Amino acid sequence: MNDVRRGRLKVYLGAAPGVGKTYRMLDEGRRRSGRGADVVVAFAECHGRPHTEAMLDGLETVARAQCTYRGGQFEEMDLAAVLARSPEVAIVDEFAHTNVPGGGCNAKRWQDIEVLLTAGIDVLTAVNVQHLESLKDVVEKITGVPQHETVPDEVVRRAHQVELVDIPPEGLRRRMAHGNIYAPEKIDAALANYFRPGNLTALRQLALLWVADRVDEALNTYRAEHAIGTVWETRERVVVALTGGPEGDTLVRRAARIADRSAGGELLAVHVARSDGLATGVSHASLARQRRLVEDLGGSYHSVVGDDVATALVEFARAENATQLVLGASRRGRLERFLTGLGTGETVVALSGDIDVHRVTHEAAGRGTLLPSRRRTLSRSRRIAGPVAGLVLPFLLTAALAQVRGTLNLTSEALLFLLAVVGVACIGGVASAVIASVTASLLLNYWFIPPVGRFTLNDPNALIALGVFAVVAATVAAVVDRSLRLSRRAARATAEAETMSSLAGSIVRGGQTIPALLERTSETFGVESAELVDEPPDEPPDTAGTTVVPAGPGAHLVLRGRTLSSSERRVLAAFAAHVGSAVERARLAEAAAEIEPVRAADRMRTALLRAVGHDLRTPLAAGWAAVTSLRSRDVEFSAEDRDELLATADESMSRLNRLVENLLDLSRLEAGVLKLNLRATALEEVLPAALTDTPDVEVGDMEAIPEVLADPPLLERVIANLAGNAARHTPAGATVLVTASVLAGRVELRIVDRGPGLPASGRDRLFEPFQRLGDTDNSAGLGLGLALARGLTEAMDGTLDPEDTPGGGLTMVVSLPLAEQVHRVSLTDRPATRS
């Protein structure tokens, strides 16, 4: 079997339709063909644009496949014909297109392209940024237009080459206004909706950032493949190290200013959590506040685990290709720096290499205390320096005293040696003090107790003196070491209390979700993972680095990564209790959410009874009085009076009938039993009947508006309710305007009034039943018109949203799918892709 080289994919990415993707793709095909490559056009959608269609001249085009679907004829790319033709390069437009059901073996065009690539055919294709799966919801928020045809980001990222086709928003709008993108009848609606300057600017930024991220990925991959550890300053990346101390806010703001000095600068904050558990001196409340500050400034927060803080910081910075590293000046005093040696800042500077290191001064610099780790009272450097000092310092003192022999007596010399032993105890603890005590005793015996120059072991007084010296030295060292241990325990207790206080406060305020609590637990105890499970794991607890603690009824907190000590388990139990309370609160919230619909239904029934008791009584009483008068034999009515009474009865019964129908329709909508008869419906057919009872209505040109998929009687009632509502709020002398336009495969019908409008705060209640916002006239009815209109519109797969009318007033926008578009891809409910 011969191995076939996989084809290469080149993707032309654009921010919006009309930027020129298809034009550039065909131009590339013409250039390759001119260089002798075998190029065919497998599928190109020019949308009637003459400049794009001209680029097809001279290129071989594969005939499209004819597909039949639900009685309609459609054209798709003939995949089999392209494979049989086997060109070197195939041009395939509309990367995210959905194939007509039954038209081929694949549902999506990008899957067809994968087949071509597997066959060794290079492919040129095009896609808009709104069709990338990861950006679908973002684009919908920006434009208000849902995107149904998408392609997975990973498929585009795997492309051999991604080229951005860019044009400024002003240039694209000019291109639109000149008729180079859409037909003339669609230009105004497009410019007023999807092609607004703000929309185009946001889409352009999305496209630029997506391509920039892909360039970063390619750069990181290249650096990893070639083992490049040096920093390439392609973009300013500023890493700021946070300890949880009071200086964090100052460091974050300084780092943000450094990042802002260059275009595209990136801010990253990192906190190094020690793997041996809770670190003293760390305020989790401060870390949480600093994390929010970083995110508010547009940066990202990271947490890494490492015993050596300096090494972990430098490794993180190199992994992120950081150019600058911001640290705070040491909080240790001069004595502590002298006793403990180089600190984190000095070590980072020594390891940073080509990364610039900024050491920022702050108010807490030089005022901190050296706090011990949990398991050891001394740092690693002091555990090494202590024994060395215990051996070297007595010899140095002996050499110094030998120079002034005869000046001091034996008592003074012994006290100086005792002072040296105490100093060694402060540096290295009891073990180092014992070494210093033995060394000092031997040197004192040999050099300063007569006979000088040899050890004296037969003199009882000398032996007693040396023994007392050793005991005093060891006792003083033990007292000093115990004092250090107690101070460190007190500092650790304070840190643990602060941690638990911060955690309890966030729980009480409801400021942390369960995932955030689990992440914080993992960071605090320096474990690989923390998860919440219903049942404990099968493996025995506290083995293989797994710790399991109960976190409330039916919940267990599982930590994996290392075995915790007894003191850590005590703190972990408190963490688990807080996690359990969060779980219980979440369960209560779910129960409350289940109860809320019942309460809402009860409120609606109460409102319904009140409204029915008032609003149904008026037409019922008027009709009843008219009929009773007509049946009376005591009064002789004239023909005019009889006609007036009959008209009153008819009007009352008609109004009563409308109210009852609205109530029944609303109840059917809420019960989900409303029957729909959706079919192709022309607005010209529905509007006359819907606007019969609404005076002073101006209707725009509807001839060019295609048919929508709707239930005609229901659509008529929607328009009638909205027009009646608009008429009530339109001042005398003004008219209600009804217009329509086509955008992104849907028809938008606008009912515009020139009334007082509605503030944004009142729009949440606009579509609630039994609300009459701004109405003081109780004759307005039950307040079901807008609620029923939205319900009926959504039942027809449409939307109803309010907008401000330019110049004052409120515009109700009814959006319905095109009948032709839905008929074409009814199984997927997706509009056709446009390039």
Solvent accessible surface area in square Angstrom, and as a share of the most:
residue,aa,sasa,rsa
1,M,236,1.06
2,N,136,0.70
3,D,143,0.74
4,V,99,0.57
5,R,141,0.51
6,R,117,0.43
7,G,8,0.07
8,R,134,0.49
9,L,8,0.04
10,K,19,0.08
11,V,0,0.00
12,Y,2,0.01
13,L,0,0.00
14,G,0,0.00
15,A,10,0.08
16,A,0,0.00
17,P,9,0.05
18,G,5,0.05
19,V,8,0.05
20,G,19,0.19
21,K,4,0.02
22,T,5,0.03
23,Y,91,0.35
24,R,94,0.34
25,M,0,0.00
26,L,0,0.00
27,D,41,0.21
28,E,13,0.06
29,G,0,0.00
30,R,93,0.34
31,R,118,0.43
32,R,49,0.18
33,S,43,0.28
34,G,70,0.67
35,R,168,0.61
36,G,65,0.63
37,A,28,0.22
38,D,46,0.24
39,V,10,0.06
40,V,0,0.00
41,V,1,0.01
42,A,1,0.01
43,F,11,0.04
44,A,7,0.05
45,E,47,0.21
46,C,11,0.07
47,H,45,0.20
48,G,58,0.56
49,R,26,0.09
50,P,85,0.53
51,H,124,0.55
52,T,11,0.07
53,E,78,0.35
54,A,55,0.43
55,M,21,0.09
56,L,50,0.25
57,D,97,0.50
58,G,81,0.78
59,L,18,0.09
60,E,82,0.37
61,T,81,0.47
62,V,17,0.10
63,A,81,0.63
64,R,73,0.27
65,A,26,0.20
66,Q,118,0.52
67,C,13,0.08
68,T,90,0.52
69,Y,23,0.09
70,R,141,0.52
71,G,78,0.75
72,G,16,0.15
73,Q,123,0.55
74,F,29,0.12
75,E,78,0.35
76,E,5,0.02
77,M,14,0.06
78,D,40,0.21
79,L,25,0.13
80,A,72,0.56
81,A,35,0.27
82,V,0,0.00
83,L,61,0.30
84,A,90,0.69
85,R,85,0.31
86,S,72,0.46
87,P,6,0.04
88,E,96,0.43
89,V,5,0.03
90,A,0,0.00
91,I,0,0.00
92,V,0,0.00
93,D,0,0.00
94,E,11,0.05
95,F,1,0.00
96,A,0,0.00
97,H,8,0.04
98,T,5,0.03
99,N,14,0.07
100,V,3,0.02
101,P,36,0.22
102,G,84,0.81
103,G,29,0.28
104,G,53,0.51
105,C,113,0.68
106,N,32,0.16
107,A,66,0.52
108,K,28,0.12
109,R,0,0.00
110,W,43,0.15
111,Q,59,0.26
112,D,10,0.05
113,I,1,0.00
114,E,39,0.17
115,V,53,0.31
116,L,0,0.00
117,L,4,0.02
118,T,88,0.51
119,A,48,0.37
120,G,18,0.17
121,I,4,0.02
122,D,24,0.12
123,V,0,0.00
124,L,1,0.00
125,T,0,0.00
126,A,2,0.01
127,V,5,0.03
128,N,1,0.01
129,V,0,0.00
130,Q,7,0.03
131,H,12,0.05
132,L,0,0.00
133,E,84,0.38
134,S,65,0.42
135,L,25,0.12
136,K,67,0.28
137,D,82,0.42
138,V,53,0.30
139,V,0,0.00
140,E,66,0.30
141,K,171,0.72
142,I,53,0.27
143,T,18,0.11
144,G,57,0.55
145,V,17,0.10
146,P,44,0.28
147,Q,15,0.07
148,H,68,0.30
149,E,5,0.02
150,T,19,0.11
151,V,0,0.00
152,P,51,0.32
153,D,17,0.09
154,E,96,0.43
155,V,7,0.04
156,V,0,0.00
157,R,62,0.23
158,R,132,0.48
159,A,4,0.03
160,H,107,0.48
161,Q,81,0.36
162,V,18,0.10
163,E,44,0.20
164,L,39,0.20
165,V,3,0.02
166,D,62,0.32
167,I,29,0.15
168,P,67,0.42
169,P,13,0.08
170,E,107,0.48
171,G,12,0.11
172,L,4,0.02
173,R,68,0.25
174,R,145,0.53
175,R,78,0.29
176,M,0,0.00
177,A,57,0.44
178,H,135,0.60
179,G,35,0.34
180,N,54,0.28
181,I,4,0.02
182,Y,28,0.10
183,A,42,0.33
184,P,107,0.67
185,E,116,0.52
186,K,81,0.34
187,I,21,0.11
188,D,113,0.58
189,A,13,0.10
190,A,2,0.02
191,L,35,0.18
192,A,61,0.47
193,N,14,0.07
194,Y,13,0.05
195,F,2,0.01
196,R,107,0.39
197,P,72,0.45
198,G,52,0.50
199,N,12,0.06
200,L,6,0.03
201,T,75,0.44
202,A,28,0.22
203,L,0,0.00
204,R,69,0.25
205,Q,106,0.47
206,L,29,0.15
207,A,1,0.01
208,L,76,0.38
209,L,97,0.48
210,W,12,0.04
211,V,23,0.13
212,A,33,0.25
213,D,69,0.36
214,R,43,0.16
215,V,89,0.51
216,D,26,0.13
217,E,77,0.35
218,A,54,0.42
219,L,34,0.17
220,N,75,0.39
221,T,71,0.41
222,Y,101,0.38
223,R,20,0.07
224,A,79,0.61
225,E,128,0.57
226,H,100,0.45
227,A,93,0.72
228,I,42,0.21
229,G,49,0.47
230,T,76,0.44
231,V,15,0.09
232,W,89,0.31
233,E,120,0.54
234,T,86,0.50
235,R,67,0.25
236,E,50,0.22
237,R,22,0.08
238,V,0,0.00
239,V,0,0.00
240,V,0,0.00
241,A,8,0.06
242,L,4,0.02
243,T,61,0.35
244,G,0,0.00
245,G,3,0.03
246,P,91,0.57
247,E,11,0.05
248,G,2,0.02
249,D,30,0.15
250,T,64,0.37
251,L,3,0.01
252,V,0,0.00
253,R,115,0.42
254,R,76,0.28
255,A,0,0.00
256,A,10,0.08
257,R,131,0.48
258,I,7,0.03
259,A,4,0.03
260,D,118,0.61
261,R,172,0.63
262,S,40,0.26
263,A,110,0.86
264,G,53,0.51
265,G,28,0.27
266,E,56,0.25
267,L,9,0.05
268,L,3,0.02
269,A,0,0.00
270,V,0,0.00
271,H,13,0.06
272,V,15,0.08
273,A,8,0.06
274,R,93,0.34
275,S,31,0.20
276,D,35,0.18
277,G,2,0.02
278,L,9,0.04
279,A,31,0.24
280,T,22,0.13
281,G,32,0.31
282,V,16,0.09
283,S,15,0.10
284,H,22,0.10
285,A,49,0.38
286,S,14,0.09
287,L,12,0.06
288,A,32,0.24
289,R,97,0.35
290,Q,0,0.00
291,R,80,0.29
292,R,138,0.50
293,L,28,0.14
294,V,0,0.00
295,E,90,0.41
296,D,119,0.62
297,L,81,0.40
298,G,69,0.67
299,G,14,0.14
300,S,43,0.28
301,Y,28,0.11
302,H,57,0.25
303,S,36,0.23
304,V,41,0.23
305,V,71,0.41
306,G,15,0.14
307,D,94,0.49
308,D,78,0.41
309,V,33,0.19
310,A,4,0.03
311,T,47,0.27
312,A,15,0.11
313,L,4,0.02
314,V,9,0.05
315,E,109,0.49
316,F,22,0.09
317,A,0,0.00
318,R,71,0.26
319,A,84,0.65
320,E,59,0.26
321,N,3,0.02
322,A,0,0.00
323,T,3,0.02
324,Q,22,0.10
325,L,0,0.00
326,V,0,0.00
327,L,9,0.05
328,G,21,0.20
329,A,22,0.17
330,S,29,0.19
331,R,71,0.26
332,R,34,0.12
333,G,19,0.18
334,R,200,0.73
335,L,122,0.61
336,E,39,0.17
337,R,83,0.30
338,F,165,0.69
339,L,52,0.26
340,T,14,0.08
341,G,37,0.36
342,L,138,0.68
343,G,12,0.12
344,T,59,0.35
345,G,9,0.09
346,E,52,0.23
347,T,40,0.23
348,V,0,0.00
349,V,75,0.43
350,A,82,0.64
351,L,78,0.39
352,S,7,0.05
353,G,63,0.61
354,D,63,0.33
355,I,5,0.02
356,D,79,0.41
357,V,37,0.21
358,H,53,0.24
359,R,93,0.34
360,V,13,0.08
361,T,106,0.62
362,H,26,0.12
363,E,153,0.69
364,A,19,0.15
365,A,34,0.26
366,G,34,0.33
367,R,188,0.69
368,G,24,0.23
369,T,97,0.57
370,L,60,0.30
371,L,63,0.31
372,P,11,0.07
373,S,48,0.31
374,R,33,0.12
375,R,137,0.50
376,R,138,0.50
377,T,24,0.14
378,L,20,0.10
379,S,52,0.33
380,R,180,0.66
381,S,56,0.36
382,R,14,0.05
383,R,93,0.34
384,I,107,0.54
385,A,42,0.32
386,G,0,0.00
387,P,46,0.29
388,V,83,0.47
389,A,20,0.16
390,G,0,0.00
391,L,94,0.47
392,V,71,0.41
393,L,63,0.31
394,P,1,0.01
395,F,112,0.47
396,L,109,0.54
397,L,34,0.17
398,T,9,0.05
399,A,57,0.44
400,A,56,0.44
401,L,10,0.05
402,A,38,0.29
403,Q,152,0.67
404,V,71,0.41
405,R,108,0.39
406,G,73,0.70
407,T,105,0.61
408,L,68,0.34
409,N,97,0.50
410,L,74,0.37
411,T,91,0.53
412,S,38,0.25
413,E,12,0.05
414,A,25,0.19
415,L,105,0.52
416,L,65,0.32
417,F,0,0.00
418,L,34,0.17
419,L,121,0.60
420,A,13,0.10
421,V,1,0.00
422,V,34,0.19
423,G,30,0.29
424,V,0,0.00
425,A,0,0.00
426,C,49,0.29
427,I,36,0.18
428,G,8,0.08
429,G,2,0.02
430,V,56,0.32
431,A,71,0.55
432,S,2,0.01
433,A,0,0.00
434,V,67,0.38
435,I,61,0.31
436,A,0,0.00
437,S,4,0.03
438,V,82,0.47
439,T,16,0.09
440,A,1,0.00
441,S,14,0.09
442,L,93,0.46
443,L,15,0.08
444,L,7,0.03
445,N,2,0.01
446,Y,68,0.26
447,W,98,0.34
448,F,14,0.06
449,I,12,0.06
450,P,96,0.60
451,P,55,0.35
452,V,75,0.43
453,G,34,0.33
454,R,146,0.53
455,F,102,0.42
456,T,9,0.05
457,L,123,0.61
458,N,136,0.70
459,D,54,0.28
460,P,88,0.55
461,N,112,0.58
462,A,6,0.05
463,L,79,0.39
464,I,113,0.57
465,A,52,0.40
466,L,22,0.11
467,G,34,0.33
468,V,83,0.48
469,F,16,0.07
470,A,35,0.27
471,V,99,0.57
472,V,57,0.32
473,A,0,0.00
474,A,36,0.28
475,T,73,0.42
476,V,47,0.27
477,A,0,0.00
478,A,44,0.34
479,V,93,0.54
480,V,31,0.18
481,D,9,0.05
482,R,149,0.55
483,S,64,0.41
484,L,42,0.21
485,R,104,0.38
486,L,82,0.41
487,S,60,0.39
488,R,20,0.07
489,R,152,0.55
490,A,59,0.46
491,A,19,0.15
492,R,24,0.09
493,A,57,0.44
494,T,90,0.52
495,A,9,0.07
496,E,27,0.12
497,A,63,0.49
498,E,69,0.31
499,T,2,0.01
500,M,35,0.15
501,S,75,0.49
502,S,18,0.12
503,L,1,0.00
504,A,32,0.25
505,G,20,0.19
506,S,8,0.05
507,I,14,0.07
508,V,129,0.74
509,R,181,0.66
510,G,42,0.40
511,G,58,0.56
512,Q,31,0.14
513,T,92,0.53
514,I,41,0.21
515,P,96,0.60
516,A,38,0.30
517,L,1,0.01
518,L,28,0.14
519,E,76,0.34
520,R,23,0.08
521,T,0,0.00
522,S,19,0.13
523,E,38,0.17
524,T,7,0.04
525,F,0,0.00
526,G,7,0.07
527,V,7,0.04
528,E,148,0.66
529,S,46,0.30
530,A,16,0.12
531,E,66,0.30
532,L,50,0.25
533,V,41,0.23
534,D,102,0.53
535,E,129,0.58
536,P,62,0.39
537,P,31,0.20
538,D,150,0.78
539,E,65,0.29
540,P,87,0.54
541,P,77,0.49
542,D,59,0.30
543,T,61,0.36
544,A,108,0.84
545,G,10,0.10
546,T,7,0.04
547,T,0,0.00
548,V,27,0.16
549,V,21,0.12
550,P,100,0.63
551,A,2,0.01
552,G,40,0.38
553,P,109,0.68
554,G,48,0.46
555,A,3,0.03
556,H,42,0.19
557,L,0,0.00
558,V,1,0.01
559,L,0,0.00
560,R,73,0.27
561,G,37,0.35
562,R,39,0.14
563,T,68,0.39
564,L,4,0.02
565,S,30,0.19
566,S,86,0.56
567,S,29,0.19
568,E,0,0.00
569,R,74,0.27
570,R,160,0.58
571,V,9,0.05
572,L,0,0.00
573,A,56,0.43
574,A,36,0.28
575,F,1,0.00
576,A,1,0.01
577,A,65,0.50
578,H,37,0.16
579,V,1,0.00
580,G,10,0.10
581,S,49,0.31
582,A,4,0.03
583,V,15,0.09
584,E,75,0.34
585,R,91,0.33
586,A,40,0.31
587,R,98,0.36
588,L,111,0.55
589,A,61,0.48
590,E,111,0.50
591,A,44,0.34
592,A,58,0.45
593,A,64,0.50
594,E,125,0.56
595,I,96,0.49
596,E,69,0.31
597,P,83,0.52
598,V,96,0.55
599,R,137,0.50
600,A,40,0.31
601,A,39,0.30
602,D,77,0.40
603,R,129,0.47
604,M,52,0.23
605,R,132,0.48
606,T,53,0.31
607,A,31,0.24
608,L,53,0.26
609,L,130,0.65
610,R,180,0.66
611,A,16,0.12
612,V,45,0.26
613,G,32,0.31
614,H,90,0.40
615,D,6,0.03
616,L,28,0.14
617,R,159,0.58
618,T,71,0.41
619,P,3,0.02
620,L,86,0.43
621,A,52,0.40
622,A,38,0.30
623,G,1,0.01
624,W,178,0.63
625,A,60,0.47
626,A,3,0.02
627,V,67,0.38
628,T,74,0.43
629,S,36,0.23
630,L,32,0.16
631,R,195,0.71
632,S,43,0.28
633,R,232,0.85
634,D,135,0.70
635,V,83,0.47
636,E,163,0.73
637,F,46,0.19
638,S,60,0.39
639,A,77,0.60
640,E,141,0.63
641,D,65,0.33
642,R,102,0.37
643,D,90,0.47
644,E,116,0.52
645,L,37,0.18
646,L,94,0.47
647,A,60,0.47
648,T,50,0.29
649,A,11,0.09
650,D,99,0.51
651,E,122,0.55
652,S,8,0.05
653,M,84,0.37
654,S,46,0.30
655,R,56,0.20
656,L,33,0.16
657,N,80,0.41
658,R,130,0.47
659,L,15,0.07
660,V,60,0.35
661,E,71,0.32
662,N,23,0.12
663,L,31,0.15
664,L,86,0.43
665,D,10,0.05
666,L,16,0.08
667,S,58,0.38
668,R,95,0.35
669,L,38,0.19
670,E,103,0.46
671,A,72,0.56
672,G,65,0.63
673,V,95,0.54
674,L,35,0.17
675,K,183,0.78
676,L,67,0.33
677,N,99,0.51
678,L,69,0.35
679,R,116,0.42
680,A,44,0.34
681,T,1,0.00
682,A,19,0.15
683,L,6,0.03
684,E,87,0.39
685,E,116,0.52
686,V,7,0.04
687,L,6,0.03
688,P,90,0.56
689,A,54,0.42
690,A,5,0.04
691,L,21,0.10
692,T,103,0.60
693,D,130,0.67
694,T,14,0.08
695,P,95,0.60
696,D,97,0.50
697,V,38,0.22
698,E,100,0.45
699,V,66,0.38
700,G,28,0.27
701,D,108,0.56
702,M,12,0.05
703,E,140,0.63
704,A,68,0.53
705,I,28,0.14
706,P,51,0.32
707,E,78,0.35
708,V,1,0.00
709,L,38,0.19
710,A,0,0.00
711,D,9,0.05
712,P,19,0.12
713,P,82,0.52
714,L,18,0.09
715,L,0,0.00
716,E,58,0.26
717,R,61,0.22
718,V,0,0.00
719,I,0,0.00
720,A,37,0.29
721,N,34,0.17
722,L,0,0.00
723,A,0,0.00
724,G,21,0.20
725,N,21,0.11
726,A,2,0.02
727,A,31,0.24
728,R,134,0.49
729,H,52,0.23
730,T,18,0.11
731,P,73,0.46
732,A,111,0.86
733,G,86,0.83
734,A,30,0.24
735,T,62,0.36
736,V,3,0.01
737,L,51,0.25
738,V,0,0.00
739,T,43,0.25
740,A,22,0.17
741,S,21,0.14
742,V,30,0.17
743,L,20,0.10
744,A,42,0.33
745,G,15,0.14
746,R,48,0.17
747,V,3,0.02
748,E,27,0.12
749,L,4,0.02
750,R,45,0.16
751,I,1,0.00
752,V,14,0.08
753,D,8,0.04
754,R,112,0.41
755,G,10,0.10
756,P,121,0.76
757,G,26,0.25
758,L,34,0.17
759,P,88,0.55
760,A,82,0.64
761,S,97,0.63
762,G,13,0.12
763,R,56,0.20
764,D,125,0.65
765,R,110,0.40
766,L,16,0.08
767,F,24,0.10
768,E,72,0.32
769,P,30,0.19
770,F,33,0.14
771,Q,53,0.24
772,R,72,0.26
773,L,39,0.19
774,G,80,0.77
775,D,42,0.22
776,T,135,0.79
777,D,85,0.44
778,N,78,0.40
779,S,64,0.41
780,A,30,0.24
781,G,9,0.08
782,L,4,0.02
783,G,18,0.17
784,L,4,0.02
785,G,25,0.24
786,L,21,0.11
787,A,10,0.08
788,L,0,0.00
789,A,0,0.00
790,R,69,0.25
791,G,18,0.18
792,L,0,0.00
793,T,0,0.00
794,E,97,0.43
795,A,35,0.27
796,M,1,0.01
797,D,87,0.45
798,G,5,0.05
799,T,64,0.37
800,L,2,0.01
801,D,68,0.35
802,P,24,0.15
803,E,63,0.28
804,D,95,0.49
805,T,6,0.04
806,P,119,0.75
807,G,90,0.86
808,G,37,0.35
809,G,5,0.05
810,L,13,0.07
811,T,6,0.04
812,M,4,0.02
813,V,11,0.06
814,V,1,0.01
815,S,11,0.07
816,L,4,0.02
817,P,7,0.04
818,L,20,0.10
819,A,13,0.10
820,E,136,0.61
821,Q,34,0.15
822,V,28,0.16
823,H,85,0.38
824,R,70,0.25
825,V,9,0.05
826,S,25,0.16
827,L,113,0.56
828,T,41,0.24
829,D,80,0.42
830,R,68,0.25
831,P,36,0.23
832,A,36,0.28
833,T,11,0.06
834,R,75,0.27
835,S,6,0.04
